[in-house]
Amino acid sequence: MKSAFSQNSLYALRLRHCVAFLVLVSTLLYLHGCGKPAE
């Protein structure tokens, strides 16, 4: 029971990091695209 909970917690932590990374990348791409409309 304890090992299963630990594994589920690790999965949730990885998922959270993945989502945060995707949000960061999409934000940087959005700012880079809107920051230089002249070029």
N, C-alpha and C positions, 0 to 999 in steps of 0.2 A: 504493500500500500504506500509506504513511504517512498520507495524507489519510483513508483508510477507518478506520484505527485511531483517528485523532483524532476522527472523527465518532462512532464507537462509544463512545469514552471520554466524549464530551460527552453522549451519550444516557444512559449509565450514571449520570453525575453528575446529570442532570435527574431520572432515575427515583429516585435516592437522596434528592434534595431533596423530591420529591413524596411519597415514603413517609414521610419524617421529618415533613413538614407534616401529613399525614393522622393520624399517630400523635399529634402534638401537639394537634391539634384534637379528636380523639376523647378524649384524656386530659382536656382542659379541660372538655369536655361531661360526661364521667363524674364528675369532681370537683364540677362545678357542680350536677349532678343529685343526687349523694349528699350534698352538703354542706348542703342545705336540705330535709330530708325533712318538716319540720314545715309548711313553706309549700306 
